[in-house]
């Protein structure tokens, strides 16, 4: 590979990563939720320093992760149903 190939933008796109998407989202959502719960006892410390947004960021991450999990599960069910109809 030459330098010109890297800077001209004419490289092939990498293959998409395959994996268990719902499990990945579930793990990330769990991390956000645990971080939120662990920080609750220190709310006063965060409030004194103006860092309460840390807690709310963790709560938002957990909530959005749950929404993402619902979305991905419905999407995968719809894809599986479409494959089933195409096979018939």
C-alpha positions in Angstrom: 0.0 0.0 0.0 1.4 3.4 -1.0 0.9 6.7 0.8 -1.2 8.0 -2.0 -3.7 5.1 -1.5 -4.2 6.3 2.1 -4.7 9.9 1.4 -6.8 9.7 -1.8 -9.8 8.0 -0.1 -9.8 5.1 -2.6 -9.5 2.3 0.0 -12.1 -0.4 0.3 -14.5 -0.1 3.2 -13.8 -2.7 6.0 -16.3 -5.5 6.5 -18.9 -4.8 9.2 -18.3 -6.4 12.5 -20.6 -9.3 13.3 -21.6 -9.9 16.8 -24.4 -10.3 19.3 -25.8 -6.8 19.3 -28.4 -7.2 22.0 -25.8 -8.6 24.4 -23.4 -5.8 23.6 -26.1 -3.2 24.3 -27.2 -5.0 27.4 -23.7 -4.9 28.8 -23.3 -1.2 28.0 -26.6 -0.4 29.6 -25.7 -2.4 32.7 -22.5 -0.5 33.0 -24.3 2.9 32.9 -26.9 1.7 35.4 -24.3 0.4 37.8 -22.3 3.7 37.5 -25.5 5.6 38.4 -26.3 3.4 41.4 -22.7 3.6 42.7 -22.7 7.4 42.5 -26.1 8.0 44.3 -24.6 7.9 47.8 -22.2 10.6 46.8 -24.8 13.0 45.5 -23.9 15.6 48.1 -20.3 15.5 47.0 -21.2 15.9 43.4 -23.7 18.7 44.2 -21.1 20.7 46.2 -18.7 20.6 43.3 -21.3 21.2 40.5 -20.9 17.7 39.1 -24.4 16.3 39.4 -24.5 16.0 35.6 -22.3 12.9 36.1 -25.2 11.1 37.7 -27.7 12.3 35.2 -25.4 11.3 32.3 -25.3 7.8 33.7 -29.1 7.7 34.1 -29.5 8.9 30.6 -27.1 6.3 29.3 -29.0 3.5 31.0 -32.4 4.8 29.8 -31.2 5.2 26.2 -29.6 1.8 26.4 -32.9 0.3 27.3 -34.6 2.0 24.4 -31.8 0.8 22.1 -32.2 -2.8 23.4 -36.0 -2.7 22.6 -35.3 -1.3 19.2 -32.6 -3.9 18.3 -34.7 -6.8 19.5 -37.7 -5.6 17.5 -35.4 -5.1 14.5 -33.9 -8.5 14.7 -37.4 -10.1 15.1 -38.6 -8.2 12.0 -35.5 -9.3 10.0 -36.1 -12.9 11.1 -39.7 -12.7 10.1 -38.8 -11.3 6.7 -36.3 -14.1 6.1 -39.1 -16.6 7.1 -41.5 -15.1 4.6 -38.8 -15.0 1.9 -38.1 -18.7 2.4 -41.8 -19.6 2.0 
